[in-house]
Amino acid sequence: MGEAKISETVTMPVTIGYTVYIRSEEPTGILNTDVLALRGERLPVTAPPAEWLDDTGQHVGDEVTVRFTKGA
């Protein structure tokens, strides 16, 4: 009888991140401690949300950065 072959899978960590623009007339109230569900993943907010302004300086919504390292 032959030896059983054992295959090893080596995975490298992959960082998944998005900058999300959320349109709203007023600030959304999202905090940098919140978690957002995007594209089937629950991703933590990694920075304080920023105000999204148009060219004239009017409030359009919030800009939120989310990031997660998968496989680490």
Secondary structure, 3 states (H helix, E strand, C coil): CCCCCCCCCCCCCEEEEEEEEEECCCCCCCCCCCEEEECCEEEEECCCCEEEECCCCCEEEEEEEEEEEECC
